[in-house]
Amino acid sequence: MKFKIIFSAVIVAMIVAIVSSVNITTDNINENKAGLTRLNKSFLSLSEEFQSVGRQADLIESTRESYRNSLVELSDRLDAMEETNSEIYRILNDLDERLNKPPVATVVIEKYVEPEPLPDLGVNAGFGVLTGTHITGEPEILPEPEPELMTCPKVRSPRPYSDYIENITIKRTLKFTVIYDLFNGNVVDVQYDGKVPNKVKQATLNYVMDLEFDSPVTIVGCTLPITINI
């Protein structure tokens, strides 16, 4: 009888233990499921944040590209305005040089008038015997002097050309020719053959005005080729 009672108690205890274990396992499963659900939500939230960050990065890149294009367009417009200002400056400078150019000495050519022939009065011309040089009345014709060929004097610069343009931003290779006149060894009427930015033109003008010449001559059409390699 006692054995049956003990056996029954053991059976009941085992059933209670099994039920408790099943309940604990069910609770653990439910808890793990809830944890997985929270983890899944966390991953979804993190994914959305990554997508948001990606969209913001794309927006930043698009904005930066737009700014870059705007800067390039602005630079092109500034270059066009600089070339226009350079042309206006050249025209104004040419006009100013023409208005204030020192006068060139006028060359006077006297016309030779051939004297009228005199009647033939003989060797003595009615004055008896003449002594000394016989006068015929014809002018002495001298040979015309050959025109002197003028050449532009040699130049020397106290400073290199690079010193004048070292603070100027130059984006492309420039090749042009400076055309200038000299009046008593001083530079006048400076012009440029080729497209030259305004800042480079002003720096080149300063360079040319500082040049020294080996002779104080007056001459037009001297040239100075300049190439700036980038």
PyMOL commands that set and color helices and strands:
alter all, ss='L'
color gray80, all
select helices_A, chain A and resi 2-100+162-165+198-209
alter helices_A, ss='H'
color red, helices_A
select strands_A, chain A and resi 155-156+174-183+186-193+212-213+219-228
alter strands_A, ss='S'
color yellow, strands_A
deselect
rebuild
show_as cartoon
